[in-house]
Amino acid sequence: MEKKIYEALAKAGDRYWWNRGRQYLVDCFIRAYAPSALGRQKQLKILDIGCAAGGTLFSLAKWGDVWGLDISAEAIALCRTWGIAQDRLVQGDAEQMTEFEDKTFDLVTAVEILEHLEHPERALREAWRILKPGGLFIISVPADMRLWSDRDRRLAHRTRYTVQELRGHVRQEGFIVLKASCANAFYYWPYRFMLWTRRLKGERVPIIKTDTYTPGAWLSALFTTILRLETWLILLGGLPWGVSAVCAARKPNAYQNDDRPHY
């Protein structure tokens, strides 16, 4: 991504309703699918793949020792300006995380990263390798190619996923899928309608000018509350549509060696 996009994400920080909603979802997934973590707060070893400006790192810190990996030097530099220690930041490739040994982490997160990769299956295999048996893997990606716009190009996305595609890729690499659902449902139809009207006006790839829509305080609070309610709906069953797709998966305890099943 361009440096100015990293800077916009860093500037928005926790004020950005989307960030707050996604951080809440990640926390709820940890509580729901890693119950042993509740008695081990501050003791987990965690890796955030594609840490960007570092927002998820701060949110995860309550659960233990957190490391961040990103291929961008600009992203790593921005994380340092926010006070994240240099020895917790790694500039590296999600598809080949040679910096980390096998079975190192209790929790790995990949928030909006797989869509950037040429070979996302390699990143999934690497996540499997560096997770301890029984470790939790939390993923979010943009959903639905019908929502493709120039914003995806600007953010260096290669694709958008369906829930079925995300679930299939994760299972293919040997994970047990605990939850897979759409997310960010409340603005799916308004967003899709806006893109449709712009295509009618002749924009083959609709132009979206903002990367971090930050309305006033009361509207941001409303959006955050809606996303929190959506999280509970996801945990209870799932959402049928959304701008994002999310997944929680576990590395099976049964595989004590790195002989993953292949299909």
C-alpha positions as semicolon CSV with decimal commas, in nm:
position;residue;x (nm);y (nm);z (nm)
1;M;0,000;0,000;0,000
2;E;0,100;0,362;-0,040
3;K;0,268;0,536;0,254
4;K;-0,017;0,789;0,281
5;I;-0,265;0,506;0,340
6;Y;-0,059;0,370;0,630
7;E;-0,044;0,724;0,768
8;A;-0,421;0,764;0,735
9;L;-0,477;0,436;0,921
10;A;-0,235;0,543;1,194
11;K;-0,401;0,883;1,227
12;A;-0,748;0,731;1,253
13;G;-0,634;0,480;1,516
14;D;-0,889;0,385;1,781
15;R;-1,114;0,671;1,674
16;Y;-1,196;0,478;1,359
17;W;-1,520;0,288;1,421
18;W;-1,418;0,006;1,187
19;N;-1,103;-0,055;1,392
20;R;-1,297;-0,055;1,719
21;G;-1,552;-0,297;1,581
22;R;-1,291;-0,537;1,447
23;Q;-1,089;-0,526;1,770
24;Y;-1,403;-0,612;1,965
25;L;-1,473;-0,907;1,734
26;V;-1,118;-1,040;1,775
27;D;-1,148;-1,015;2,155
28;C;-1,483;-1,198;2,150
29;F;-1,338;-1,473;1,928
30;I;-1,055;-1,520;2,176
31;R;-1,299;-1,546;2,466
32;A;-1,528;-1,783;2,279
33;Y;-1,279;-2,012;2,109
34;A;-0,976;-2,002;2,339
35;P;-1,141;-2,034;2,682
36;S;-0,812;-2,147;2,836
37;A;-0,678;-1,800;2,753
38;L;-0,914;-1,638;3,003
39;G;-0,708;-1,766;3,294
40;R;-0,381;-1,688;3,116
41;Q;-0,414;-1,320;3,030
42;K;-0,075;-1,159;2,975
43;Q;0,074;-1,506;2,916
44;L;-0,010;-1,585;2,553
45;K;0,243;-1,554;2,272
46;I;0,074;-1,373;1,984
47;L;0,165;-1,279;1,628
48;D;-0,026;-1,024;1,420
49;I;0,047;-1,087;1,052
50;G;0,026;-0,769;0,847
51;C;0,035;-0,539;1,148
52;A;0,021;-0,221;0,932
53;A;0,008;0,086;1,160
54;G;-0,006;-0,124;1,478
55;G;-0,366;-0,080;1,594
56;T;-0,431;-0,452;1,640
57;L;-0,104;-0,491;1,832
58;F;-0,223;-0,253;2,103
59;S;-0,559;-0,428;2,126
60;L;-0,399;-0,772;2,158
61;A;-0,152;-0,664;2,427
62;K;-0,404;-0,741;2,702
63;W;-0,376;-1,110;2,613
64;G;0,000;-1,148;2,629
65;D;0,328;-1,082;2,449
66;V;0,262;-0,958;2,097
67;W;0,480;-0,951;1,788
68;G;0,394;-0,779;1,461
69;L;0,503;-0,874;1,109
70;D;0,464;-0,661;0,797
71;I;0,642;-0,658;0,463
72;S;0,632;-0,276;0,448
73;A;0,917;-0,071;0,594
74;E;0,675;0,223;0,622
75;A;0,436;0,017;0,835
76;I;0,715;-0,097;1,068
77;A;0,840;0,262;1,103
78;L;0,489;0,384;1,191
79;C;0,458;0,114;1,457
80;R;0,782;0,235;1,611
81;T;0,656;0,594;1,623
82;W;0,363;0,468;1,834
83;G;0,608;0,330;2,088
84;I;0,605;-0,037;1,990
85;A;0,942;-0,192;2,076
86;Q;1,174;-0,267;1,785
87;D;1,232;-0,624;1,902
88;R;0,858;-0,692;1,871
89;L;0,845;-0,583;1,507
90;V;0,959;-0,791;1,212
91;Q;0,977;-0,675;0,853
92;G;0,907;-0,995;0,667
93;D;0,697;-1,190;0,421
94;A;0,374;-1,353;0,541
95;E;0,425;-1,628;0,282
96;Q;0,764;-1,725;0,426
97;M;0,796;-1,638;0,795
98;T;1,142;-1,782;0,843
99;E;1,200;-1,548;1,136
100;F;0,981;-1,768;1,358
101;E;1,033;-2,127;1,468
102;D;0,774;-2,403;1,450
103;K;0,505;-2,412;1,722
104;T;0,592;-2,072;1,866
105;F;0,258;-1,892;1,910
106;D;-0,067;-1,953;2,099
107;L;-0,257;-1,707;1,879
108;V;-0,203;-1,575;1,526
109;T;-0,416;-1,301;1,369
110;A;-0,436;-1,197;1,004
111;V;-0,662;-0,892;0,986
112;E;-0,709;-0,779;0,625
113;I;-0,391;-0,938;0,490
114;L;-0,470;-1,251;0,281
115;E;-0,629;-1,041;0,006
116;H;-0,293;-0,870;-0,054
117;L;-0,099;-1,190;-0,116
118;E;-0,013;-1,358;-0,444
119;H;-0,008;-1,698;-0,273
120;P;-0,234;-1,676;0,035
121;E;-0,223;-2,052;0,081
122;R;0,147;-2,019;0,169
123;A;0,064;-1,773;0,446
124;L;-0,196;-2,017;0,581
125;R;0,062;-2,296;0,582
126;E;0,308;-2,072;0,763
127;A;0,044;-1,980;1,021
128;W;-0,017;-2,353;1,075
129;R;0,356;-2,412;1,116
130;I;0,422;-2,139;1,374
131;L;0,108;-2,208;1,581
132;K;0,132;-2,443;1,875
133;P;-0,099;-2,748;1,865
134;G;-0,438;-2,622;1,980
135;G;-0,346;-2,264;1,885
136;L;-0,608;-2,020;1,757
137;F;-0,598;-1,848;1,417
138;I;-0,825;-1,544;1,355
139;I;-0,868;-1,407;1,002
140;S;-1,063;-1,126;0,840
141;V;-1,073;-1,037;0,471
142;P;-1,283;-0,813;0,243
143;A;-1,585;-1,000;0,106
144;D;-1,781;-1,022;-0,219
145;M;-1,629;-0,933;-0,556
146;R;-1,948;-0,743;-0,638
147;L;-1,811;-0,478;-0,402
148;W;-1,487;-0,438;-0,599
149;S;-1,390;-0,073;-0,648
150;D;-1,086;0,144;-0,707
151;R;-1,042;0,145;-0,328
152;D;-0,944;-0,222;-0,355
153;R;-0,684;-0,132;-0,616
154;R;-0,556;0,156;-0,403
155;L;-0,522;-0,075;-0,102
156;A;-0,337;-0,329;-0,322
157;H;-0,605;-0,598;-0,289
158;R;-0,585;-0,888;-0,530
159;T;-0,935;-1,024;-0,459
160;R;-1,233;-1,029;-0,226
161;Y;-1,350;-1,357;-0,070
162;T;-1,674;-1,538;-0,008
163;V;-1,718;-1,706;0,329
164;Q;-1,719;-2,042;0,151
165;E;-1,386;-1,967;-0,017
166;L;-1,227;-1,853;0,308
167;R;-1,354;-2,156;0,498
168;G;-1,232;-2,388;0,223
169;H;-0,882;-2,241;0,210
170;V;-0,844;-2,263;0,588
171;R;-0,965;-2,624;0,602
172;Q;-0,739;-2,717;0,312
173;E;-0,437;-2,638;0,526
174;G;-0,546;-2,864;0,812
175;F;-0,722;-2,620;1,046
176;I;-1,046;-2,695;1,225
177;V;-1,287;-2,412;1,139
178;L;-1,469;-2,298;1,453
179;K;-1,658;-2,007;1,299
180;A;-1,684;-1,855;0,952
181;S;-1,925;-1,574;0,874
182;C;-1,984;-1,252;0,690
183;A;-1,926;-0,936;0,896
184;N;-1,986;-0,562;0,867
185;A;-2,337;-0,634;0,744
186;F;-2,511;-0,309;0,836
187;Y;-2,362;-0,107;0,554
188;Y;-2,338;-0,387;0,295
189;W;-2,654;-0,295;0,102
190;P;-2,601;0,084;0,108
191;Y;-2,243;0,031;-0,009
192;R;-2,346;-0,213;-0,281
193;F;-2,621;0,026;-0,400
194;M;-2,373;0,314;-0,415
195;L;-2,134;0,107;-0,629
196;W;-2,422;-0,001;-0,854
197;T;-2,529;0,360;-0,917
198;R;-2,174;0,459;-1,001
199;R;-2,147;0,177;-1,251
200;L;-2,469;0,300;-1,409
201;K;-2,299;0,639;-1,448
202;G;-2,020;0,477;-1,648
203;E;-1,760;0,403;-1,381
204;R;-1,650;0,055;-1,480
205;V;-1,453;0,032;-1,156
206;P;-1,640;0,259;-0,910
207;I;-1,430;0,535;-0,756
208;I;-1,428;0,555;-0,375
209;K;-1,229;0,854;-0,255
210;T;-1,189;0,776;0,115
211;D;-0,999;0,494;0,284
212;T;-1,105;0,566;0,643
213;Y;-1,452;0,720;0,671
214;T;-1,455;0,896;1,009
215;P;-1,786;1,073;1,078
216;G;-1,869;1,274;1,389
217;A;-1,834;1,131;1,738
218;W;-2,197;1,031;1,785
219;L;-2,220;0,856;1,448
220;S;-1,890;0,677;1,508
221;A;-2,026;0,559;1,844
222;L;-2,343;0,435;1,674
223;F;-2,147;0,245;1,408
224;T;-1,925;0,089;1,677
225;T;-2,231;-0,022;1,876
226;I;-2,387;-0,179;1,567
227;L;-2,068;-0,372;1,492
228;R;-2,060;-0,498;1,850
229;L;-2,417;-0,622;1,815
230;E;-2,319;-0,788;1,487
231;T;-2,039;-0,970;1,667
232;W;-2,291;-1,134;1,898
233;L;-2,502;-1,236;1,599
234;I;-2,191;-1,390;1,442
235;L;-2,121;-1,585;1,760
236;L;-2,482;-1,701;1,784
237;G;-2,498;-1,823;1,426
238;G;-2,359;-1,598;1,156
239;L;-2,452;-1,322;0,913
240;P;-2,570;-1,392;0,556
241;W;-2,401;-1,091;0,397
242;G;-2,136;-0,835;0,478
243;V;-1,851;-0,623;0,352
244;S;-1,606;-0,856;0,529
245;A;-1,563;-1,227;0,594
246;V;-1,419;-1,354;0,922
247;C;-1,295;-1,689;1,042
248;A;-1,174;-1,845;1,367
249;A;-0,985;-2,173;1,335
250;R;-0,777;-2,400;1,552
251;K;-0,468;-2,605;1,481
252;P;-0,561;-2,958;1,593
253;N;-0,396;-3,097;1,903
254;A;-0,368;-3,434;1,729
255;Y;-0,094;-3,320;1,489
256;Q;0,218;-3,305;1,702
257;N;0,442;-3,289;1,396
258;D;0,421;-3,065;1,090
259;D;0,275;-3,341;0,871
260;R;-0,036;-3,146;0,773
261;P;-0,311;-3,330;0,586
262;H;-0,343;-3,242;0,217
263;Y;-0,652;-3,285;0,005
